[in-house]
Amino acid sequence: QVQLVESGGGLVQPGGSLRLSCVASGSGFSRNPMGWTRQAPGKQREVVASITSTGSTSYADSVKGRFTISRDNAKNTLYLQMNSLQPDDTAVYYCNTGPAPGYWDYWGRGTQVTVSS
């Protein structure tokens, strides 16, 4: 069983930055792809970014050039560095893992990110 715990969300002004973290417990962290998905009220769920076990990354067009996903397998931790945040980035951000990017078997409880002046 895998457990994922996110942290790092909060309130930030437009143009600001936040760094999300996700600590994974259980086996197999380093072998599986991981990612971040966000859900905003009234909007479709969106896979923001994903990273494979070998470090290959992919991003939604909406965040390319602003967000960076990374992982530290020694610490069982996934990160999402978010820069140049905009109000449209406001959402609950979930940490995920599973057999393939976008095919997530496990979800954290989420962390709220609010971008507002």
BAMIVEX-296235 format. One record per atom (N, C-alpha, C, O): residue in one letter; chain; z, y, x. Coordinates in steps of 0.001 Angstrom, whole numbers. Layout:
<sites>
residu chaine Z Y X
A A Z Y X
...
</sites>
This chain:
<sites>
residu chaine Z Y X
Q A 0 -1187 839
Q A 0 0 0
Q A 0 1245 879
Q A 714 1312 1879
V A -794 2210 500
V A -895 3458 1236
V A -282 4580 410
V A -526 4688 -792
Q A 500 5397 1055
Q A 1031 6595 411
Q A 565 7814 1188
Q A 560 7828 2419
L A 175 8834 441
L A -338 10061 1026
L A 495 11237 529
L A 714 11383 -674
V A 954 12065 1442
V A 1771 13211 1077
V A 1178 14472 1690
V A 1118 14624 2910
E A 738 15381 805
E A 136 16634 1239
E A 1179 17731 1395
E A 2242 17699 775
S A 851 18692 2229
S A 1675 19894 2371
S A 791 21020 2890
S A -331 20796 3344
G A 1328 22244 2811
G A 619 23380 3388
G A -38 24311 2397
G A -578 25345 2790
G A -8 23972 1117
G A -597 24863 131
G A 252 26099 -71
G A 1353 26213 467
G A -279 27023 -857
G A 469 28243 -1145
G A -422 29330 -1672
G A -1569 29094 -2050
L A 123 30532 -1692
L A -590 31716 -2160
L A -1088 32502 -954
L A -326 32793 -31
V A -2361 32839 -972
V A -2949 33587 139
V A -3921 34614 -423
V A -4524 34403 -1475
Q A -4064 35707 274
Q A -5007 36747 -153
Q A -6434 36357 220
Q A -6646 35589 1159
P A -7410 36885 -514
P A -8809 36627 -142
P A -9066 37000 1316
P A -8620 38042 1796
G A -9792 36131 2002
G A -10047 36327 3418
G A -9031 35665 4327
G A -9228 35593 5540
G A -7950 35184 3747
G A -6900 34564 4532
G A -7182 33107 4871
G A -8243 32567 4559
S A -6199 32488 5519
S A -6335 31104 5977
S A -5113 30283 5588
S A -4008 30802 5432
L A -5350 28996 5438
L A -4275 28020 5243
L A -4671 26736 5960
L A -5851 26446 6155
R A -3659 25983 6342
R A -3894 24667 6937
R A -3148 23622 6132
R A -1919 23640 6066
L A -3883 22723 5527
L A -3288 21624 4782
L A -3081 20422 5692
L A -3873 20165 6598
S A -2007 19696 5433
S A -1736 18466 6162
S A -1502 17339 5173
S A -1060 17565 4046
C A -1800 16137 5602
C A -1574 14950 4781
C A -1076 13838 5698
C A -1780 13403 6609
V A 138 13390 5443
V A 708 12291 6223
V A 541 11003 5433
V A 913 10918 4262
A A -20 10015 6090
A A -260 8716 5459
A A 736 7674 5960
A A 1031 7598 7153
S A 1241 6887 5039
S A 2079 5755 5407
S A 1387 4485 4952
S A 571 4501 4031
G A 1724 3383 5609
G A 1028 2143 5308
G A 43 1820 6410
G A -112 2586 7361
S A -608 707 6286
S A -1477 241 7364
S A -2918 694 7152
S A -3347 1006 6041
G A -3629 714 8248
G A -5064 933 8160
G A -5535 2359 8189
G A -6719 2620 7971
F A -4638 3300 8453
F A -5034 4708 8422
F A -6222 4974 9324
F A -7194 5608 8914
S A -6144 4492 10543
S A -7173 4846 11522
S A -8503 4175 11233
S A -9528 4605 11763
R A -8520 3144 10418
R A -9754 2386 10177
R A -10575 2945 9016
R A -11762 2643 8895
N A -9956 3752 8170
N A -10614 4148 6928
N A -11049 5610 6918
N A -10427 6457 7559
P A -12118 5895 6189
P A -12479 7295 5970
P A -11365 7995 5196
P A -10617 7365 4447
M A -11272 9292 5390
M A -10311 10100 4643
M A -10992 11386 4216
M A -12033 11767 4752
G A -10389 12043 3247
G A -11012 13267 2763
G A -10076 14111 1938
G A -8924 13759 1685
W A -10615 15232 1531
W A -9920 16167 641
W A -10795 16406 -583
W A -11994 16661 -472
T A -10172 16319 -1744
T A -10824 16598 -3010
T A -10037 17690 -3707
T A -8810 17728 -3617
R A -10733 18574 -4399
R A -10012 19624 -5123
R A -10380 19618 -6590
R A -11476 19220 -6985
Q A -9430 20070 -7380
Q A -9604 20143 -8830
Q A -9096 21489 -9304
Q A -7916 21805 -9154
A A -9982 22276 -9872
A A -9607 23566 -10433
A A -9712 23493 -11949
A A -10541 22747 -12470
P A -8886 24256 -12672
P A -8946 24230 -14142
P A -10333 24593 -14639
P A -10906 25605 -14236
G A -10866 23756 -15520
G A -12157 24031 -16115
G A -13352 23745 -15235
G A -14490 24014 -15620
K A -13103 23198 -14049
K A -14210 22898 -13120
K A -14242 21412 -12812
K A -13246 20705 -12968
Q A -15405 20956 -12373
Q A -15521 19560 -11967
Q A -14775 19308 -10661
Q A -14678 20177 -9794
R A -14258 18101 -10554
R A -13628 17698 -9309
R A -14665 17729 -8195
R A -15821 17361 -8402
E A -14251 18165 -7026
E A -15193 18340 -5914
E A -14640 17717 -4640
E A -13506 17992 -4246
V A -15447 16877 -4000
V A -15069 16366 -2684
V A -15367 17477 -1680
V A -16527 17806 -1432
V A -14327 18042 -1113
V A -14457 19207 -248
V A -14939 18806 1138
V A -15846 19424 1696
A A -14322 17762 1687
A A -14659 17346 3046
A A -14215 15907 3245
A A -13281 15432 2598
S A -14892 15228 4143
S A -14492 13866 4477
S A -14720 13620 5965
S A -15512 14302 6615
I A -14002 12626 6483
I A -14104 12281 7895
I A -14005 10773 8031
I A -13140 10139 7428
T A -14897 10207 8827
T A -14883 8758 9016
T A -13851 8369 10076
T A -13217 9224 10694
S A -13703 7075 10265
S A -12758 6583 11266
S A -13171 6992 12680
S A -12330 7085 13575
T A -14460 7236 12877
T A -14955 7624 14200
T A -15070 9136 14364
T A -15493 9623 15413
G A -14691 9880 13320
G A -14661 11335 13438
G A -15865 12078 12908
G A -15933 13300 13039
S A -16813 11386 12315
S A -17945 12065 11698
S A -17484 12773 10431
S A -16729 12218 9633
T A -17946 14000 10260
T A -17477 14818 9144
T A -18613 15222 8217
T A -19778 15260 8614
S A -18254 15519 6990
S A -19194 16085 6032
S A -18442 17046 5135
S A -17240 16901 4914
Y A -19171 18038 4616
Y A -18556 19101 3836
Y A -19393 19418 2609
Y A -20615 19265 2609
A A -18707 19864 1566
A A -19409 20423 420
A A -20076 21722 857
A A -19562 22432 1721
D A -21221 22026 256
D A -21929 23257 610
D A -21052 24492 409
D A -21176 25482 1130
S A -20174 24416 -574
S A -19343 25574 -921
S A -18337 25940 170
S A -17816 27056 177
V A -18058 25014 1091
V A -17046 25291 2112
V A -17580 25211 3535
V A -16839 25458 4486
K A -18845 24873 3691
K A -19415 24748 5038
K A -19268 26049 5809
K A -19536 27136 5296
G A -18837 25909 7048
G A -18647 27075 7895
G A -17304 27759 7726
G A -16953 28638 8512
R A -16550 27364 6709
R A -15228 27973 6466
R A -14098 26961 6629
R A -13017 27312 7101
F A -14337 25720 6244
F A -13299 24685 6293
F A -13612 23700 7417
F A -14774 23435 7726
T A -12550 23164 8020
T A -12694 22152 9056
T A -11714 21017 8792
T A -10508 21235 8676
I A -12245 19809 8700
I A -11405 18626 8503
I A -11216 17939 9850
I A -12136 17879 10666
S A -10021 17428 10069
S A -9745 16700 11306
S A -8649 15674 11036
S A -7973 15719 10008
R A -8490 14758 11970
R A -7466 13719 11802
R A -6839 13411 13154
R A -7481 13496 14201
D A -5568 13053 13092
D A -4836 12614 14278
D A -4331 11208 13979
D A -3301 11039 13327
N A -5043 10222 14446
N A -4691 8847 14108
N A -3343 8437 14700
N A -2651 7590 14135
A A -2969 9023 15820
A A -1674 8694 16420
A A -518 9148 15527
A A 561 8556 15540
K A -759 10205 14752
K A 282 10739 13878
K A 49 10363 12415
K A 804 10787 11541
N A -997 9568 12141
N A -1335 9210 10751
N A -1469 10451 9876
N A -1004 10472 8737
T A -2101 11468 10414
T A -2159 12747 9710
T A -3589 13254 9614
T A -4374 13167 10558
L A -3897 13785 8438
L A -5180 14409 8143
L A -4947 15899 7936
L A -3931 16307 7373
Y A -5893 16705 8394
Y A -5766 18156 8270
Y A -6986 18759 7579
Y A -8075 18185 7573
L A -6763 19933 7001
L A -7864 20739 6491
L A -7562 22191 6828
L A -6681 22807 6227
Q A -8291 22729 7784
Q A -8158 24141 8127
Q A -9102 24933 7243
Q A -10311 24702 7247
M A -8551 25862 6491
M A -9330 26643 5538
M A -9281 28108 5932
M A -8218 28728 5937
N A -10432 28650 6259
N A -10548 30056 6640
N A -11404 30811 5629
N A -12120 30209 4828
S A -11319 32118 5680
S A -12108 32974 4783
S A -11986 32523 3335
S A -12984 32399 2626
L A -10785 32286 2916
L A -10552 31782 1566
L A -10947 32812 518
L A -10772 34018 694
Q A -11484 32294 -573
Q A -11934 33112 -1693
Q A -11265 32650 -2975
Q A -10777 31521 -3038
P A -11230 33500 -4006
P A -10607 33086 -5273
P A -11184 31781 -5824
P A -10460 31014 -6458
D A -12458 31516 -5597
D A -13062 30264 -6077
D A -12506 29028 -5384
D A -12738 27907 -5839
D A -11780 29216 -4298
D A -11154 28084 -3614
D A -9830 27686 -4259
D A -9234 26681 -3872
T A -9372 28447 -5220
T A -8132 28137 -5914
T A -8252 26800 -6637
T A -9151 26600 -7454
A A -7342 25898 -6329
A A -7387 24553 -6895
A A -6189 23763 -6400
A A -5454 24200 -5514
V A -6010 22593 -6988
V A -5095 21614 -6407
V A -5923 20755 -5448
V A -6979 20233 -5804
Y A -5417 20628 -4235
Y A -6116 19875 -3197
Y A -5422 18533 -2987
Y A -4214 18460 -2764
Y A -6230 17473 -3066
Y A -5711 16116 -2940
Y A -6235 15471 -1660
Y A -7395 15635 -1282
C A -5356 14748 -1021
C A -5712 13928 139
C A -6139 12548 -364
C A -5542 12006 -1295
N A -7171 11991 256
N A -7710 10713 -202
N A -8010 9778 959
N A -8237 10205 2091
T A -8002 8494 641
T A -8551 7508 1562
T A -9129 6355 760
T A -8745 6127 -387
G A -10047 5638 1371
G A -10697 4546 674
G A -11745 3909 1556
G A -11832 4234 2740
P A -12536 3015 1014
P A -13496 2260 1816
P A -14698 3082 2275
P A -15361 2725 3249
A A -14982 4182 1573
A A -16120 5013 1946
A A -15881 6430 1447
A A -15165 6624 465
P A -16467 7417 2105
P A -16292 8798 1627
P A -16726 8948 178
P A -17831 8561 -202
G A -15831 9519 -620
G A -16110 9693 -2038
G A -15658 8526 -2890
G A -15517 8673 -4104
Y A -15430 7380 -2294
Y A -14946 6209 -3027
Y A -13472 6022 -2668
Y A -13098 5137 -1898
W A -12658 6891 -3257
W A -11257 6947 -2851
W A -10407 6006 -3695
W A -10398 6079 -4924
D A -9702 5130 -3013
D A -8760 4232 -3682
D A -7381 4860 -3824
D A -6630 4523 -4739
Y A -7055 5762 -2928
Y A -5703 6322 -2876
Y A -5762 7847 -2929
Y A -6636 8482 -2340
W A -4798 8406 -3656
W A -4672 9844 -3829
W A -3247 10268 -3570
W A -2307 9557 -3924
G A -3081 11431 -2948
G A -1765 12037 -2891
G A -1464 12744 -4195
G A -2256 12699 -5136
R A -310 13400 -4246
R A 78 14120 -5461
R A -565 15496 -5545
R A -588 16109 -6612
G A -1078 15976 -4444
G A -1773 17243 -4437
G A -904 18404 -3992
G A 322 18364 -4097
T A -1563 19435 -3494
T A -888 20674 -3126
T A -1704 21846 -3661
T A -2927 21882 -3525
Q A -1012 22796 -4269
Q A -1683 23914 -4916
Q A -2071 24978 -3897
Q A -1258 25405 -3078
V A -3324 25392 -3967
V A -3812 26520 -3180
V A -4261 27602 -4152
V A -5110 27362 -5011
T A -3691 28787 -4014
T A -4040 29919 -4871
T A -4483 31078 -4002
T A -3751 31534 -3123
V A -5692 31548 -4260
V A -6245 32669 -3506
V A -6350 33854 -4462
V A -7152 33857 -5395
S A -5527 34846 -4205
S A -5454 35979 -5117
S A -4871 37182 -4406
S A -4032 37054 -3514
S A -5334 38362 -4821
S A -4770 39589 -4284
S A -3653 40111 -5175
S A -3057 41145 -4876
</sites>
